[in-house]
Amino acid sequence: MSDATPFGPTLEDRIQAAGSPVQLLRGPGQLGPYVFPGIAAEFTNWRDEVRAWKDSVALLEQSYHMSELQLRGKDVIPFLSEIAVNRFDPFRVGRAKQVVLASPDGFLIGDAILFHEDDDFFRIVGAPFAHDWVQYRANESDYDVTAELNHNWSVVEAPRDVFRFQIQGPFALELVRELVEGTLPDVGFFSIADVTIAGKSVRALRHGMAGTPGFEIYGPWDDQQAVRAAFAEAGAKYGLRTVGASAYATTAQESGWLPLPLPAIYHGEELKSYRQATSAFSLESMGSLGGSLLSDRIEDYYVDPIEAGYGRLVDWDRSFVGRDALREKADNQKREKVTLVWNDEDVAATIQSSLFDSQHPAQFIALPSPMYATWAADAVQSGGQTIGFSQYMSFSANAGHILSHGILDRELATPGTELTLMWGEPDSRRDNVGRNELREIRVTVAPTPYFDKVIKRAAQVPASV
């Protein structure tokens, strides 16, 4: 890492130079929306690619944008048990779990998927916020645990340890069964099977984002072309679509998962040493905060793990970082996560204004992903009062609407409730935001996930799949 930056070498240096976390993240020079590296924006067209995971089968590439942290040592489970809110005992080899991380005062730092690969070997796969926090804590720990970060292609375009892609959709199970040499082993939800495809030994994690059983296939980097080609050839009769970056950006919307909550690391003395250890060139430092919710308090842009939907995962029967603060939040929960369905007419009028109204333009709504910052925060109002915010949005070709994740006051979080989203960022200091005026967009509260999932229901999906 070079120290030759006018802001200093760390995140804390950049915050001090900007004056505050909000001033930094809303300032000029910050990155715009996250750009998926390594794959084309579209392989066919993003509408049909989105519909594929609902109607046929989709191949979603993860080899390039997912960061991976490899943990080794006999104390990995005790170490993680100290810093994660969820339970890891029992956690046998050949299983995966979600790992959810809270700040000392109970806000969400990040989440990722933890793969138990071997007795003393684990992979954490996901966005970099969880990896960076876990690696920092591992380096500071006295436990027998080492952490090695395998950067995604946003950082360095080089061969990685493993390739990784998902196969999702109503025909995913049938396609995988056809390609696996021999019989597909019995594998339950979030379990991992060792299989052979196209003569290559790979692993298949069973899960599903589309309401039906799906798989995450991964294996040695050099074997990916043979495996991918086998899926492309056999998948043709099932209507397989390879999903490009544009469509991939919309995957979280229908499932209800928050893909990019602002990590709760920018405040407080307890986290100062972490900010001092975080590079000025990290996504945490270079990312941008955008939207109509305006506050000088960075905490107003955070969510906690309960609000994010992880309340059922919290293991209250032990101590972990942020436990007491999170317990208090859980006992006094004021907000919850919902889906917001944007009014089609208001969306169309806003797009028209952004393109053709030279006097009072609205902020442009790009499709399928209107994100114009790394982290979005648009005020949601009822009767002129802000009662929450909209955090991540995209157009769902399956729903036929723009959807977003809302964090709202609980009394107004009932499906069917009509609210107003304030769209735009007037007087923005960020370079990628043009002149714009606020627009009101009507939104209707809907359940999260938007489409009902059946992937965990034993009555509908036998354990053997």
N, C-alpha and C positions, 0 to 999 in steps of 0.2 A: 504494500500500500504506500502510495506517495503522500508526503506531507505538504506538497506544493499546491495548496488550495487557499484562496483568500479567506475561507471560513474556518480553517484549521482542520485537523485530521479526524475529528470525531463528531458524532451527532450533538453532543453537549456543546461543543464549540460553535456549531452552526446555530443552535438555539440561542446561545448567548449573543452571537453576532446579530441575529435577527431581532432580538428583544423579547421574544416569547415563542412558545411552540406554534401558536396560531399564526403569528406573523411569519414564521418560517414556512409553514406548510401552505399558506395562502399567498406566498410571495413569488416574485418573478424568478424564472430559472428552474422552477420545480418541474418534475416530469408530469406528463398528462396521464391519460388512462393507461392501465397496464396493457402492453402489447405482447401477444403470444408469439414467442420466437420459434423458428425452425419449420413452420408449416405454412402452407398457402392460406390466404384469407378464405377462399372457397375452392373446393374441388369440383363441385357441380354448381349449385346455388344454395345459399344459406337457408332458404325457406324449406327446400326438400331435405336438406341435411338435418334440420331441426325436426322435421316430421318423421324422419327415419327412426329415431329412438322411441317414438310412440306407435308407429304403424308397421315397421319392418325390422330392420337391424342397422345399427350404426357402429362404426369404428371411430373411437375418439382417441386421438393421439395424445399421450402424456409424456413422451420420452424427452421432450425439450423444455417444457415450461415448469415442470415440477422439481423443486429442490429436494434433495435427499440428505438426511443426516444419519450416518451410520454409528450406532452405539455398540461398544463391545466391553465386556467385563462381567465378573460374577455379581456385581452389585447394581446392575442396571435397574432391576425392579425396585429395590429399596430407594435408589436415587430418584426414579420417576415418582414414586409414591410420596416423596416429600414436596414435589413441585407441581404435580398435576392434581386436579380436583377429583378425577375418577379413579376407580379401583383397578388394580392390576393383578390381584391374587384371587382366584387362580388365573393363569395366563400361559397356556401350554404352547409349545412349539407348533407352528402350523396354524396359528390363529392371528387375527388382526383386531385392533381396538382403536377407537378414537382416543386421542390424547388431548385434553382440554386444560389450558394453562391460565391461571389468574394472577393478577398483580397483588402485591401485599394488601392493598385496600379493596380487593374483591372485584375489580374490573377484568374484562377479558383481554388477555394478551394475544392469544391465537389458539388454533386447533390444527390437528393434522391426523394422519392415519399411521398407526404404529404396527409394523409387521414383526412378529416373532419368528425369525428365520432359523435360528439354531440356539443351542443352550445359552450361549453368551453373546449372541449376535441379534441385533434389532435394527430395523430401518424405520425412520420417520419420514413420511412423504407428504408434501403439501406446499403451501406458501411459505416464504422465508421467515415470517415473524416467529412462529413456534420454534423453528430450527435455531434461530439466532439466540433466543432466550435459553433453550435447553443446552446449547453448546457453551454458552457463557456460564451457566450454572454448573455444568460438568467440569469445566476448567477450574472453577473455584472450589470444587467439592473435594472431600477427602475419600470419597467412595472409590472402589475399584471399577472405574468406568472411563472409557475414552470416547471422544466424539470427533468424527471426521466428516466435514461437510463436502458433499458432491454437488457443486454449483450447477444451476440450470443454464440454458443457453443464453439467457439474458445477460449473464456475467461472462461466460467463456464458451465459445462454440468449439467443443472438443468431444471426442467419444466419451461416453459415460460408463458407469459400472453395469447398468442394465438398461434395456429398452422397456417401455411400458405403454400399453394401450388398453382401452376398455372396449368390450363388446356388449352393447345394450340394445334392448328392444324385444318385442314379443317373440321373435325368432332366434334370439341370441342363444338360448339353451340348445335348440335343435341344431344350430350351426356348430356350436362347440362340440356337441356330441358327435357330429359327423367328422370333425377334424381330428379329434383325439384318437390316437392309435390305441386300440384296445377299448376298454370300457371306461367311461368317465367315472371316477371314484365318487362314492357318496360324500358330499361335502355340504355342510350346513352354512347358514348365513355368516359371513365374515370368517370363514375357514378357508384354508389354502390347500390346494391339491397339487402334487407333482404329476405332470402329464407330459406326453410326447406329442408334438405337432410338427409335421413336415420333417420328421427325423431329428428334431431339436428338443432337448429337455428344457421345459419351461415350467413356471408355476402359474396357477390360476386362483385368484381370490374371488370367492363367490359373494356377490352383492347385487345391487340393482338400483339404478337411478330413475328408471322409467316405469316403475310400478310392476315390473316382471323380473324374473331372475336374470342377472347379467354377470359378467366376469371381467376381472382385470388380469390381463395376461402380461407376464414379465419374465425376462430371461437374459442371458449374456448378450451384450450389445452387438457383437458380431453376428448373432443368429437372427437378428430382427427381419432382414429382408426375406429370408426363406419363410418365416412364420407369417409375416404380413402378406406375402404373395399367396400363400395357401388360403388365407382368409378371403382375399380378394377374389380368387378363382371360385372357391366353394360358395362364397356369399352372394354371387351374382344372381342365383335363382331365388334367393330370399330378399332381393331388393337392397342389398348392402350399400350403404353410402358411407364414404369416408368424410368425417366432419372436419371442416376447416376452422381457422381461428375465429372467424366472424360468428359462426354458429356455436362454437365451443363456449364463447363468452356468455351465452344465454343459458347454459346447462343448469346453473344453480337456481335460476328463477322458478322453475316448476317444482323443484325438489324442496324448496324452502330453506336451503342451507345458505348461511351468510358467508360469501366467499372472501370478502375483504373488509371485515370490520377494522376500524382504526385501532392499532395495538395500543394498549394502555401503558405506555412506557415514557411519556413525555413530561410527566409531572412528578413532583415530590423528591425529597432528599433520599428516600430509600432506594430509588431507582437511578440516582445520579451516577453511581459507579458503573451501572450498566450502560447508560448513555455515553459515558466516557470511554467505554470499551467498544462502542458501536461505530463503525466506520462512517465517515462523512459521505461515502459513496454507496452506502447501503440503501435499499428501498425505503427503509424507515426514515432515512435522512433526506432522500431525494424525492420522495413521493409528494403528492399534492392533495390538499383538502379543498373541495369545491362545493358549491350549492348555496341555497338561500338562507339556511340556518346560520345566523351570525351571532357569535359569542366570543368574548375574550378568554373564556375558561375552556381549556382543552378538554376538561372532564365532561363538558356538555356534549361532546362528540363520541364518547365511549359508550359501550354496552357492557353488561355483565353476563356471565355465563348462563344465568337463569333466563334473562331476557332473550338471549340467543337461542334458547331451546334446549339447553343441556342440563336442566334441573334434575332429570331422571338419572343422569350419570354421576351426580355428585355423591361421593362417599363421605357422609358426615361422621362416620365412626372412627376417624383418625385425624391427625393433624396434617395440614398441608399449607403451602404458602397461600395466604389470603383467606383461610378458612373462616376465621371469626368475622371478618368484614363481610364475606359472602353469606354467612349465616344470617347476619343482620339484614342484608339486602333481601334474602329469600323470605324472611319473616315479615318484611315490609314492602313486598313487591308492588310497584306502582305502574309498571309498563309491561307490555308483552309484544311478541313478534307476530306480525300479520302479513298477508299479501295485500297489496293495493293494486286495484285494477283501474288503469287510467281511462278516462272518458275519450272515446275515439274522435268525437267531433272537436273536442278541445285540443287534442294532440294534432289533428290535421290543421286546425286554425293556427296553432303555434308554429308548426313547420312552415305554413304559408307566410306567416309574418316574418319568420327568420330569413326567408329567401327573397321576399318581394316588398317588404315594408322598409324603405330606406330611412324613414323618419323615426319610427318607434319599433325597431326590430326585437323580436323575441330571441332568446338563446336557442341556437340550432339543436334539433333533436336528431341525432344520427341513428340510423338503423343498421343492424338490429340492436346495437348497444349504444344508448344515449350517454354513456359515461364520458365525461370530459375532464375528470380528475381521477387520481388514484383512489381516493376515498370520497364518496358523495355524502352530502348531508343537506337535504332539501326540507324546509319547514313544512309541516302538515298542520293545518288549522281547522278549527271548528268555531264558527261565530266570530272570526277574527282573532282568536286566541290560539297560539301555538301549543299543540297537545302531543307533539312528537315529531319524528323526522323520517324521511324516506332515505334509504341507504344505498341500495344497489338496484339498477333497473335494466330491463331489456325487453325487446319485443319477442313474444312467444308465438311462433307460427302455429303451434298447437292450440293455444288459447285464442289466437286472433286479436290480442290486445298487448299493449305495453303493460308489464307487471313490474312492481318493485317491492322490496322488503321494507315494511314499516315497523318502527318501534314506537308504540303509541300508549297513551294513558289507557289503563285497563277498561275504564268505564265506556270508552269509545272504540274498543277493539272488537266489537261484536260484528260478525259478518252481515253485510247489508248496510252498514252505517255509511252515510255519504259525507265526505270531508273534502277539503281543498288543499291541494299541493301547490306551493309557491315555486314556480320554475324560473330559474335564472340566477345570475350572479352579477348584478350591475356594479360598475366601478371596480371590477376585478383587477388585481395587480398581476395576474398570471398571463403569460404571453399567449397561450392558446385559447383564451376567452376573448371574443370580440365584443364590440359595443352591443349591449342588450338591455332590455327592460323586463321587469318581473311580469310573469303571466300566471293567472290562476288556472289550474287544471283540476277539474273535478275527479275525485277518486272514490272508489267504493271498496270497503273492507271485505276481504275474502279470506277463507282459511289458508293456513300454511301447513303442509305443502298444498299447492293449488290443485293438483290432481291427486286423488286418493291413492295411496300406495298399498300394495298387497304383498310386498316382497317378504315380509316377516310373519305373515299369517299362516300358521301351520295348517289350518283348515283348507287353505287354498293353494299353498305351495308346499308339497311334501318335503320333509327334511332331506330326502335322498337326492334332491336336485341341488 
